[in-house]
């Protein structure tokens, strides 16, 4: 065979292999997780297998960025819709309870927890706002998705008091969704005091079906003396019950310490467990639980005086230029309620991270 024929054949073979490679790549399976930023709508969407999982949102009508809504692996909503996307039969109290959030009720005298558009302008001077600054990392593959963002905790005049760097790690194993949250707070130009307050720190407002059945109307008063009525409601389809790592259940979980709490219930025919896990390296571990039957589900390691009736006092302080890190894991399990042993396995695994 002549030399030019050999070269021609090699060229042809290479072209065929290249074409074959391009064809095969077009059939390559898409990565299971995906993250998409939409700056115009002030949101970052996280999907799994092409289906919505949650979104990091920071619209102007919210006084802090949140993850909203949270879903099970089957797409069922486990967080309340109101006030962003109301659903029939929901409670309409506490407009600052949206999705999953991280803030606190007394930071240098400012209330970041209760701030919302419902606060009248003449009282806004007592409230702080958390503003989204930047998206720093968005990575996604078959195993996990990672979103890292920066926010600023601002005084009423817009001055920055704290910088918050937050990393969210999303994973899925079978019907179990997990979200690890690593939050670093850095004081900027002044010392920052987190006076003991029951309003904190990591909160979720759950769907009506995961609330405890309501047997009487109640009224709750925040640190500013503002009372919010919570009405007795129709209990049809409402089945939630808290269970803590030390065996307390229901409303007995509120104001106690434990390393995790598991909220079990059913939404329609779907058995759901919604778990918040504390980390041994967190300040105030094991955390106190600000977990109310009406649907507020929060871990608060900084409100010790409030929960212990004055027997303990923390009054955590962060000197200017210093940082503190908090780590939590949220587990959303579908198709069966998690047992204590299963949650302890989750805790043991998580506690070995971030040392």
Helices and strands as residue ranges (DSSP letters): H 3-26, E 33-38, E 43-48, E 51-57, E 66-67, E 100-104, G 121-126, E 129-140, E 144-154, E 160-173, E 176-187, E 192-194, E 200-205, G 208-210, E 218-221, E 227-230, E 241-244, G 250-253, E 260-267, E 270-277, E 288-291, E 296-300, H 304-307, E 316-318, E 323-334, H 340-351
